Amino acid sequence: MDWAKRRFAELVQRGGDIPLDEMAFLISSTLLGADSSEIVEQMSRLDELAAAVPSPTFAGIAQFLFSGSDAFIGNRAEYYDPENSLIPRVLDRHAGIPISLSVIMMEVGRRLGVPIVGIGMPGHFLVGLAQANGDIPATFADPFHEGRILDAEGCQELFHQLAGAHQSFLTGFLAPVHPMAIVERMLNNLKAVYQSRSDHEHLRHIMTLRSYFPGLGKSEHDELLRLMAPFN
């Protein structure tokens, strides 16, 4: 597991464009104790998915991944199962939460030359077809809900269904988010799950990974010491 933490820290410190797939697999490797060689094997699973897509378009990828008998599904029944956030487990079970399913679609798209970006809408992660100028996409997909295709109005309707009609919707909610922010959000989800389960062993690993992010280091280290104090 130490090799995974070292590699994760190296990629965070490098900044700029990061390999989202590798970062996601490093989180899983830290928690599951996988060997470094398994990263290559996990990457090949995404390669195989991409090679099987019959129509390499934004809508075609969404349809291939999230419809049909072998589709990836939103795990509504066990939403807070931490395995929904671990990409190898999501690939095994074909079930996950919005952000993990979105990462799979983004990485399949990247392998096919389809530029898919993460959309960090509050309360529900989506993906969008990237605009050449980096603006807010015109077309979105919701991997958690069978990969349905949405426009901005559809995203707003979804937001109000989830957050309540009284909540204000801002256009900026649909702006693309940097892969580093996606990784941080994945870690935030796992931190919340492990805290709710009082799973201090896995929580310690997640907080160590979070501590590598600029601006989080000291606060995360201090919180980790506070949580671990009763076990010292």
Phi, psi and omega in degrees: 000330181298324179298322181293319178295318180297316180294320179300313180299320180299316181291321178297314183293333178294324179068191179065212179290129180240153175283101185299319181297315180296319179299317180295319179290330177293324174301312180296319181297322178297321184276327186262351179073031182287153176283155183299330180293337183289339177301316180297318179297318180293320177301321182293334177294322176290323176301316182294320177300313181299319182294337183272351182291120183284332181232099186281063175235170180303308180292325181294320178294315179300317180295316181297315185284324194241014173223160181097178187290334182250029186288152166283137184235158172283125184276081182288326185291325182232055188303323186264015171290124182300337180294343175293343181258357181259112190303318177301321179291323177296319177294324178294312191264348184056039179211142180194192176253173187309315187287322180290320176294325178293319179300318179297316179295320179298317184284327172295317178299318180300320180292338181258004181076019177258114186282102182249130182246154176279141180239108186274051179302131181307128176087345183198111182283139180230179170233159178221157174278116188299140171274146183300328182267004179082005180290176176298131180299160175262340183233134183230165172222150180246091183301331182289333181247066173061022177068024184298144181272135183229153165259184183299322180295321178295323177295320179295319177298318178297318179302314182290329176297322184274321187262342183108145184295339183279346182282139180282136177254129179249139180303327180298343177299338185259010178286145177299145178248147181293145178307327179297323178291329177294315178299317180297321179294323177298318178294321178300317180299314181293322178301315181296319181295313183291327175296316181295334181264359186053037179269083188289332180295309179289326178300320180300319179295317181295318181290330174295316177297318179296329183293345180282345182283135177304134179090345180254342190309299186293314182297322180289321178297316180295319180293322178299317178298320180295317181291326183276346185308315181296345185256359182285000000 
